[in-house]
């Protein structure tokens, strides 16, 4: 069985890559220090931040590499927070939120840049995009004591300011964006720039708001930070560092388990990276990533098909090397996958029958018995 190349690999710019997954040529792409990244990954493993604050996590995901730099970034954030608090009138909650919004645009959110996705872009260059601006605004609101969420669509993200019985929509990429639904025409014009090839006009400017809402979902501020990790994955993939991109995606998924703006990117990364691994004869690595992909996207038949192809190739290579343990380490994950549900698999059953005979000839009765039972599973997968 051959490994399918799968159609649709990196078809070029798409909606998903125009705002949240930003293009080449700009932005800060520093590689996060291993210890920082490992500690953050351990902290978010339960899908919550305990050891790092949200601002600290945002700077680490932005590219901060060492404690001294993080301390300087947090000091800058403290100054921005002080400036935001200085414009507040605590008797006017919504008006104060509006004043904080205008403070940011007057002082720090000066130049919109598609590639300015991190807090470091704002800190060093006063440039921003929808991700970085929304994160900064939401962080400040939280530290002031106001509740916020975000709304993530396939192309965009914005703030939902929780005003007791109703939410106020805050479009952070425009100086007129506070309570933007009061000016839906301006908002639709702004959204139109993210749609290629006049697609916005085919949908209809008057329908863009509803079109965006239909494909999006409300996310909390922890999930919002996951978009930074996805952007780092995008940069790594553009540089050809697929393993690094995959690690960023794994981290991003622990922040945001259902990112509406990154599904196409994930699918393409899984496909392209596993194809490269397979063509480099790194079958076991391709299998492990495809197992993740098949679990995350059970409706994608090419993942299930290529999972079997990579597993079969890995088993053949382990048989040639007579490395039973390496094959055993993969088989149970494969048996838990949907790839074995299509019916008996005579080829894989034969491989493990050969293993049973070989191990028995070496006096390894327990291992031979295990290999025989695995062969039976492939002969009768439903039993």
PADO-725801 format. One record per residue (C-alpha): residue number from 1; x, y, z. Coordinates in steps of 0.2 Angstrom, whole numbers, plus 5000, padded with zeros to 4 digits. Example, Ala and Ser with C-alpha at 12.3 -4.5 7.8 and 13.67 -1.06 7.14 Angstrom:
# residues 2
+-----+------+-------+------+
!   i ! east ! north !   up !
+-----+------+-------+------+
!   1 ! 5062 !  4978 ! 5039 !
!   2 ! 5068 !  4995 ! 5036 !
+-----+------+-------+------+
This chain:
# residues 383
+-----+------+-------+------+
!   i ! east ! north !   up !
+-----+------+-------+------+
!   1 ! 5000 !  5000 ! 5000 !
!   2 ! 5007 !  5017 ! 4995 !
!   3 ! 5007 !  5033 ! 5005 !
!   4 ! 4994 !  5045 ! 4998 !
!   5 ! 5001 !  5062 ! 4994 !
!   6 ! 4983 !  5069 ! 4997 !
!   7 ! 4976 !  5083 ! 4987 !
!   8 ! 4976 !  5101 ! 4994 !
!   9 ! 4993 !  5103 ! 5001 !
!  10 ! 4996 !  5121 ! 5004 !
!  11 ! 4985 !  5128 ! 4990 !
!  12 ! 4992 !  5146 ! 4993 !
!  13 ! 4984 !  5161 ! 5003 !
!  14 ! 4968 !  5157 ! 5010 !
!  15 ! 4956 !  5166 ! 5023 !
!  16 ! 4964 !  5158 ! 5037 !
!  17 ! 4981 !  5164 ! 5033 !
!  18 ! 4977 !  5182 ! 5031 !
!  19 ! 4974 !  5188 ! 5048 !
!  20 ! 4978 !  5175 ! 5062 !
!  21 ! 4991 !  5165 ! 5053 !
!  22 ! 5001 !  5178 ! 5045 !
!  23 ! 5012 !  5179 ! 5030 !
!  24 ! 5030 !  5179 ! 5028 !
!  25 ! 5042 !  5194 ! 5028 !
!  26 ! 5039 !  5202 ! 5045 !
!  27 ! 5036 !  5200 ! 5063 !
!  28 ! 5047 !  5193 ! 5077 !
!  29 ! 5051 !  5175 ! 5074 !
!  30 ! 5062 !  5172 ! 5089 !
!  31 ! 5063 !  5154 ! 5094 !
!  32 ! 5058 !  5151 ! 5112 !
!  33 ! 5071 !  5145 ! 5124 !
!  34 ! 5068 !  5126 ! 5127 !
!  35 ! 5066 !  5128 ! 5146 !
!  36 ! 5053 !  5142 ! 5145 !
!  37 ! 5044 !  5132 ! 5132 !
!  38 ! 5044 !  5116 ! 5142 !
!  39 ! 5039 !  5124 ! 5158 !
!  40 ! 5024 !  5133 ! 5149 !
!  41 ! 5019 !  5116 ! 5140 !
!  42 ! 5019 !  5108 ! 5157 !
!  43 ! 5009 !  5122 ! 5165 !
!  44 ! 4996 !  5121 ! 5151 !
!  45 ! 4995 !  5102 ! 5150 !
!  46 ! 4979 !  5103 ! 5161 !
!  47 ! 4972 !  5116 ! 5149 !
!  48 ! 4974 !  5129 ! 5163 !
!  49 ! 4988 !  5141 ! 5168 !
!  50 ! 4994 !  5139 ! 5186 !
!  51 ! 5012 !  5144 ! 5186 !
!  52 ! 5013 !  5158 ! 5173 !
!  53 ! 5001 !  5173 ! 5173 !
!  54 ! 4992 !  5176 ! 5156 !
!  55 ! 5004 !  5191 ! 5152 !
!  56 ! 5019 !  5180 ! 5156 !
!  57 ! 5013 !  5167 ! 5145 !
!  58 ! 5008 !  5179 ! 5131 !
!  59 ! 5026 !  5186 ! 5131 !
!  60 ! 5034 !  5168 ! 5131 !
!  61 ! 5022 !  5164 ! 5116 !
!  62 ! 5028 !  5180 ! 5108 !
!  63 ! 5046 !  5174 ! 5108 !
!  64 ! 5053 !  5179 ! 5125 !
!  65 ! 5068 !  5168 ! 5128 !
!  66 ! 5075 !  5172 ! 5145 !
!  67 ! 5070 !  5178 ! 5162 !
!  68 ! 5078 !  5195 ! 5161 !
!  69 ! 5069 !  5199 ! 5145 !
!  70 ! 5053 !  5193 ! 5152 !
!  71 ! 5056 !  5204 ! 5167 !
!  72 ! 5058 !  5219 ! 5156 !
!  73 ! 5042 !  5215 ! 5146 !
!  74 ! 5032 !  5213 ! 5162 !
!  75 ! 5039 !  5230 ! 5167 !
!  76 ! 5033 !  5237 ! 5151 !
!  77 ! 5016 !  5229 ! 5153 !
!  78 ! 5015 !  5237 ! 5170 !
!  79 ! 5018 !  5254 ! 5163 !
!  80 ! 5004 !  5251 ! 5150 !
!  81 ! 4992 !  5245 ! 5163 !
!  82 ! 4996 !  5260 ! 5174 !
!  83 ! 4992 !  5271 ! 5159 !
!  84 ! 4976 !  5262 ! 5156 !
!  85 ! 4971 !  5264 ! 5174 !
!  86 ! 4974 !  5283 ! 5174 !
!  87 ! 4960 !  5286 ! 5161 !
!  88 ! 4947 !  5276 ! 5171 !
!  89 ! 4932 !  5284 ! 5179 !
!  90 ! 4926 !  5270 ! 5190 !
!  91 ! 4908 !  5277 ! 5190 !
!  92 ! 4907 !  5274 ! 5172 !
!  93 ! 4912 !  5256 ! 5167 !
!  94 ! 4908 !  5255 ! 5149 !
!  95 ! 4914 !  5273 ! 5146 !
!  96 ! 4930 !  5268 ! 5155 !
!  97 ! 4933 !  5253 ! 5144 !
!  98 ! 4930 !  5264 ! 5129 !
!  99 ! 4944 !  5276 ! 5136 !
! 100 ! 4956 !  5262 ! 5139 !
! 101 ! 4953 !  5257 ! 5121 !
! 102 ! 4957 !  5274 ! 5114 !
! 103 ! 4972 !  5276 ! 5126 !
! 104 ! 4979 !  5260 ! 5118 !
! 105 ! 4976 !  5266 ! 5100 !
! 106 ! 4983 !  5284 ! 5104 !
! 107 ! 4998 !  5277 ! 5113 !
! 108 ! 5003 !  5260 ! 5107 !
! 109 ! 4992 !  5253 ! 5093 !
! 110 ! 4998 !  5265 ! 5081 !
! 111 ! 5001 !  5255 ! 5065 !
! 112 ! 4991 !  5240 ! 5059 !
! 113 ! 5003 !  5227 ! 5051 !
! 114 ! 4996 !  5210 ! 5045 !
! 115 ! 5012 !  5202 ! 5052 !
! 116 ! 5013 !  5211 ! 5069 !
! 117 ! 5005 !  5196 ! 5079 !
! 118 ! 5015 !  5197 ! 5095 !
! 119 ! 5015 !  5208 ! 5111 !
! 120 ! 5034 !  5211 ! 5106 !
! 121 ! 5028 !  5220 ! 5090 !
! 122 ! 5017 !  5232 ! 5100 !
! 123 ! 5031 !  5235 ! 5113 !
! 124 ! 5045 !  5238 ! 5101 !
! 125 ! 5036 !  5245 ! 5085 !
! 126 ! 5019 !  5250 ! 5091 !
! 127 ! 5013 !  5239 ! 5077 !
! 128 ! 4998 !  5226 ! 5079 !
! 129 ! 4986 !  5215 ! 5071 !
! 130 ! 4970 !  5207 ! 5077 !
! 131 ! 4978 !  5194 ! 5088 !
! 132 ! 4991 !  5205 ! 5097 !
! 133 ! 4979 !  5220 ! 5099 !
! 134 ! 4965 !  5209 ! 5106 !
! 135 ! 4976 !  5200 ! 5118 !
! 136 ! 4983 !  5216 ! 5125 !
! 137 ! 4966 !  5224 ! 5127 !
! 138 ! 4959 !  5208 ! 5135 !
! 139 ! 4974 !  5207 ! 5147 !
! 140 ! 4972 !  5225 ! 5153 !
! 141 ! 4954 !  5223 ! 5155 !
! 142 ! 4957 !  5208 ! 5166 !
! 143 ! 4970 !  5216 ! 5177 !
! 144 ! 4958 !  5231 ! 5179 !
! 145 ! 4945 !  5220 ! 5185 !
! 146 ! 4933 !  5219 ! 5170 !
! 147 ! 4928 !  5202 ! 5162 !
! 148 ! 4931 !  5199 ! 5143 !
! 149 ! 4931 !  5185 ! 5131 !
! 150 ! 4935 !  5184 ! 5113 !
! 151 ! 4926 !  5178 ! 5097 !
! 152 ! 4937 !  5168 ! 5085 !
! 153 ! 4931 !  5166 ! 5067 !
! 154 ! 4939 !  5157 ! 5053 !
! 155 ! 4948 !  5174 ! 5048 !
! 156 ! 4948 !  5185 ! 5063 !
! 157 ! 4947 !  5188 ! 5082 !
! 158 ! 4939 !  5202 ! 5092 !
! 159 ! 4935 !  5206 ! 5110 !
! 160 ! 4918 !  5203 ! 5119 !
! 161 ! 4918 !  5215 ! 5133 !
! 162 ! 4906 !  5208 ! 5146 !
! 163 ! 4894 !  5222 ! 5152 !
! 164 ! 4883 !  5212 ! 5164 !
! 165 ! 4867 !  5208 ! 5153 !
! 166 ! 4875 !  5211 ! 5136 !
! 167 ! 4892 !  5210 ! 5127 !
! 168 ! 4900 !  5224 ! 5119 !
! 169 ! 4909 !  5220 ! 5103 !
! 170 ! 4926 !  5228 ! 5102 !
! 171 ! 4935 !  5228 ! 5085 !
! 172 ! 4953 !  5231 ! 5091 !
! 173 ! 4960 !  5233 ! 5073 !
! 174 ! 4951 !  5250 ! 5071 !
! 175 ! 4951 !  5266 ! 5081 !
! 176 ! 4933 !  5266 ! 5079 !
! 177 ! 4931 !  5249 ! 5085 !
! 178 ! 4923 !  5250 ! 5102 !
! 179 ! 4905 !  5244 ! 5101 !
! 180 ! 4908 !  5242 ! 5083 !
! 181 ! 4891 !  5235 ! 5080 !
! 182 ! 4885 !  5253 ! 5080 !
! 183 ! 4893 !  5255 ! 5064 !
! 184 ! 4891 !  5238 ! 5055 !
! 185 ! 4895 !  5246 ! 5038 !
! 186 ! 4912 !  5252 ! 5043 !
! 187 ! 4915 !  5235 ! 5051 !
! 188 ! 4910 !  5226 ! 5035 !
! 189 ! 4922 !  5237 ! 5025 !
! 190 ! 4936 !  5232 ! 5037 !
! 191 ! 4932 !  5213 ! 5036 !
! 192 ! 4932 !  5214 ! 5017 !
! 193 ! 4951 !  5216 ! 5017 !
! 194 ! 4953 !  5199 ! 5024 !
! 195 ! 4944 !  5190 ! 5009 !
! 196 ! 4953 !  5187 ! 4993 !
! 197 ! 4948 !  5188 ! 4975 !
! 198 ! 4932 !  5199 ! 4979 !
! 199 ! 4925 !  5185 ! 4989 !
! 200 ! 4918 !  5198 ! 5001 !
! 201 ! 4908 !  5206 ! 4987 !
! 202 ! 4901 !  5189 ! 4982 !
! 203 ! 4895 !  5186 ! 5000 !
! 204 ! 4889 !  5204 ! 5001 !
! 205 ! 4895 !  5217 ! 5012 !
! 206 ! 4879 !  5218 ! 5022 !
! 207 ! 4881 !  5199 ! 5025 !
! 208 ! 4899 !  5198 ! 5031 !
! 209 ! 4895 !  5201 ! 5049 !
! 210 ! 4883 !  5186 ! 5050 !
! 211 ! 4895 !  5176 ! 5039 !
! 212 ! 4909 !  5178 ! 5051 !
! 213 ! 4898 !  5174 ! 5066 !
! 214 ! 4892 !  5158 ! 5058 !
! 215 ! 4909 !  5150 ! 5057 !
! 216 ! 4916 !  5156 ! 5074 !
! 217 ! 4915 !  5153 ! 5092 !
! 218 ! 4917 !  5162 ! 5109 !
! 219 ! 4934 !  5158 ! 5117 !
! 220 ! 4941 !  5163 ! 5134 !
! 221 ! 4957 !  5172 ! 5137 !
! 222 ! 4967 !  5156 ! 5139 !
! 223 ! 4961 !  5150 ! 5122 !
! 224 ! 4965 !  5167 ! 5115 !
! 225 ! 4983 !  5165 ! 5119 !
! 226 ! 4984 !  5149 ! 5109 !
! 227 ! 4983 !  5159 ! 5093 !
! 228 ! 5000 !  5166 ! 5097 !
! 229 ! 5007 !  5148 ! 5097 !
! 230 ! 4998 !  5144 ! 5081 !
! 231 ! 5006 !  5159 ! 5073 !
! 232 ! 5023 !  5153 ! 5079 !
! 233 ! 5019 !  5136 ! 5071 !
! 234 ! 5015 !  5145 ! 5055 !
! 235 ! 5032 !  5155 ! 5055 !
! 236 ! 5041 !  5138 ! 5058 !
! 237 ! 5032 !  5130 ! 5044 !
! 238 ! 5036 !  5144 ! 5032 !
! 239 ! 5054 !  5142 ! 5036 !
! 240 ! 5053 !  5123 ! 5033 !
! 241 ! 5055 !  5119 ! 5051 !
! 242 ! 5041 !  5106 ! 5051 !
! 243 ! 5046 !  5097 ! 5067 !
! 244 ! 5046 !  5114 ! 5076 !
! 245 ! 5030 !  5119 ! 5069 !
! 246 ! 5022 !  5103 ! 5075 !
! 247 ! 5028 !  5106 ! 5092 !
! 248 ! 5020 !  5123 ! 5092 !
! 249 ! 5004 !  5116 ! 5086 !
! 250 ! 5004 !  5103 ! 5100 !
! 251 ! 5007 !  5118 ! 5112 !
! 252 ! 4993 !  5128 ! 5104 !
! 253 ! 4980 !  5114 ! 5105 !
! 254 ! 4982 !  5114 ! 5124 !
! 255 ! 4978 !  5132 ! 5125 !
! 256 ! 4964 !  5131 ! 5111 !
! 257 ! 4957 !  5114 ! 5108 !
! 258 ! 4945 !  5120 ! 5094 !
! 259 ! 4953 !  5134 ! 5085 !
! 260 ! 4941 !  5139 ! 5071 !
! 261 ! 4955 !  5150 ! 5062 !
! 262 ! 4968 !  5136 ! 5062 !
! 263 ! 4960 !  5120 ! 5056 !
! 264 ! 4965 !  5121 ! 5038 !
! 265 ! 4983 !  5126 ! 5044 !
! 266 ! 4983 !  5110 ! 5055 !
! 267 ! 4977 !  5099 ! 5042 !
! 268 ! 4990 !  5105 ! 5029 !
! 269 ! 5004 !  5104 ! 5042 !
! 270 ! 4999 !  5086 ! 5046 !
! 271 ! 4999 !  5081 ! 5028 !
! 272 ! 5014 !  5089 ! 5022 !
! 273 ! 5025 !  5085 ! 5037 !
! 274 ! 5020 !  5066 ! 5037 !
! 275 ! 5023 !  5065 ! 5018 !
! 276 ! 5041 !  5072 ! 5021 !
! 277 ! 5044 !  5060 ! 5035 !
! 278 ! 5037 !  5045 ! 5025 !
! 279 ! 5048 !  5050 ! 5009 !
! 280 ! 5063 !  5051 ! 5021 !
! 281 ! 5059 !  5033 ! 5027 !
! 282 ! 5055 !  5040 ! 5044 !
! 283 ! 5040 !  5029 ! 5045 !
! 284 ! 5038 !  5027 ! 5064 !
! 285 ! 5038 !  5046 ! 5066 !
! 286 ! 5025 !  5048 ! 5052 !
! 287 ! 5014 !  5035 ! 5060 !
! 288 ! 5014 !  5044 ! 5077 !
! 289 ! 5009 !  5061 ! 5069 !
! 290 ! 4996 !  5053 ! 5059 !
! 291 ! 4989 !  5044 ! 5074 !
! 292 ! 4987 !  5062 ! 5082 !
! 293 ! 4979 !  5068 ! 5066 !
! 294 ! 4967 !  5054 ! 5064 !
! 295 ! 4962 !  5056 ! 5082 !
! 296 ! 4959 !  5075 ! 5080 !
! 297 ! 4951 !  5074 ! 5063 !
! 298 ! 4942 !  5057 ! 5063 !
! 299 ! 4932 !  5063 ! 5047 !
! 300 ! 4947 !  5064 ! 5036 !
! 301 ! 4949 !  5047 ! 5027 !
! 302 ! 4966 !  5051 ! 5020 !
! 303 ! 4973 !  5051 ! 5038 !
! 304 ! 4966 !  5034 ! 5041 !
! 305 ! 4973 !  5027 ! 5025 !
! 306 ! 4990 !  5034 ! 5027 !
! 307 ! 4991 !  5029 ! 5045 !
! 308 ! 4990 !  5011 ! 5039 !
! 309 ! 5003 !  5014 ! 5026 !
! 310 ! 5015 !  5022 ! 5038 !
! 311 ! 5012 !  5008 ! 5051 !
! 312 ! 5014 !  4994 ! 5038 !
! 313 ! 5031 !  5002 ! 5032 !
! 314 ! 5037 !  5004 ! 5049 !
! 315 ! 5033 !  4986 ! 5053 !
! 316 ! 5042 !  4980 ! 5038 !
! 317 ! 5057 !  4990 ! 5043 !
! 318 ! 5057 !  4984 ! 5061 !
! 319 ! 5056 !  4966 ! 5054 !
! 320 ! 5071 !  4968 ! 5043 !
! 321 ! 5080 !  4975 ! 5058 !
! 322 ! 5073 !  4961 ! 5069 !
! 323 ! 5068 !  4975 ! 5081 !
! 324 ! 5053 !  4968 ! 5090 !
! 325 ! 5052 !  4981 ! 5104 !
! 326 ! 5051 !  4995 ! 5092 !
! 327 ! 5037 !  4987 ! 5083 !
! 328 ! 5028 !  4982 ! 5099 !
! 329 ! 5028 !  5000 ! 5105 !
! 330 ! 5018 !  5006 ! 5090 !
! 331 ! 5006 !  4992 ! 5088 !
! 332 ! 4994 !  4995 ! 5102 !
! 333 ! 4991 !  5013 ! 5097 !
! 334 ! 4987 !  5007 ! 5079 !
! 335 ! 4975 !  4994 ! 5086 !
! 336 ! 4966 !  5008 ! 5095 !
! 337 ! 4964 !  5018 ! 5079 !
! 338 ! 4950 !  5018 ! 5066 !
! 339 ! 4962 !  5010 ! 5053 !
! 340 ! 4958 !  4992 ! 5060 !
! 341 ! 4939 !  4994 ! 5058 !
! 342 ! 4938 !  4991 ! 5040 !
! 343 ! 4941 !  4972 ! 5041 !
! 344 ! 4954 !  4958 ! 5042 !
! 345 ! 4972 !  4963 ! 5037 !
! 346 ! 4981 !  4948 ! 5030 !
! 347 ! 4997 !  4957 ! 5027 !
! 348 ! 4999 !  4964 ! 5044 !
! 349 ! 4993 !  4947 ! 5051 !
! 350 ! 5006 !  4938 ! 5041 !
! 351 ! 5020 !  4950 ! 5048 !
! 352 ! 5015 !  4946 ! 5066 !
! 353 ! 5014 !  4928 ! 5062 !
! 354 ! 5032 !  4929 ! 5056 !
! 355 ! 5037 !  4938 ! 5072 !
! 356 ! 5028 !  4924 ! 5082 !
! 357 ! 5038 !  4911 ! 5073 !
! 358 ! 5055 !  4921 ! 5074 !
! 359 ! 5053 !  4925 ! 5093 !
! 360 ! 5048 !  4907 ! 5097 !
! 361 ! 5064 !  4901 ! 5088 !
! 362 ! 5074 !  4912 ! 5099 !
! 363 ! 5066 !  4905 ! 5115 !
! 364 ! 5056 !  4920 ! 5118 !
! 365 ! 5040 !  4911 ! 5122 !
! 366 ! 5031 !  4926 ! 5130 !
! 367 ! 5035 !  4938 ! 5116 !
! 368 ! 5030 !  4925 ! 5103 !
! 369 ! 5013 !  4922 ! 5112 !
! 370 ! 5010 !  4941 ! 5112 !
! 371 ! 5015 !  4942 ! 5093 !
! 372 ! 5003 !  4928 ! 5090 !
! 373 ! 4989 !  4937 ! 5099 !
! 374 ! 4992 !  4953 ! 5089 !
! 375 ! 4991 !  4943 ! 5073 !
! 376 ! 4974 !  4936 ! 5078 !
! 377 ! 4968 !  4954 ! 5081 !
! 378 ! 4972 !  4958 ! 5063 !
! 379 ! 4964 !  4942 ! 5057 !
! 380 ! 4948 !  4945 ! 5066 !
! 381 ! 4948 !  4964 ! 5071 !
! 382 ! 4930 !  4964 ! 5077 !
! 383 ! 4933 !  4950 ! 5090 !
+-----+------+-------+------+
